[in-house]
């Protein structure tokens, strides 16, 4: 099973498909096995995939996140259609670039081009949860070389001496020196 980001990248990299095999292609993108012919119509098709999903977001949710399967119902053989969401209202779909060619099209393209009905999107593919991508590891902060308090006090005293005639500046430097001296005593 591939996570959502990896599945989206795999779909974006795909350029061709065996015609009329959207369910098989989608399962391969996610790396899951077929659920088989759930509705008994003689084909393990996209409608079977949609019916197998325990976590479905229905047709009124037209904002599927990147890397999840989207489903459509209907078609001449009533097999439906499946594709992969790329987010931002776009999908990667088999046969969308012509017979046997994968293309990126808007979410509503299968409805307009093929007369299908958008069913929704799922967080699972053929019943298997599509995981979120792992969070990027945080890089450790670069270690700073600790300054020696004594050096800082020496620099502060020099700055204090050079600030003659600037009472405000001398006051700020004096406050900083007091803080450094108190740290040094600890």
Beta strands, then each sheet from edge to edge (+ up, - down):
strand 1: 56-58
strand 2: 69-73
strand 3: 81-87
strand 4: 90-93
strand 5: 103-106
strand 6: 117-122
strand 7: 124-125
strand 8: 128-129
sheet 1: 1+ 6- 2+ 3- 4+ 5-
sheet 2: 7+ 8-
end
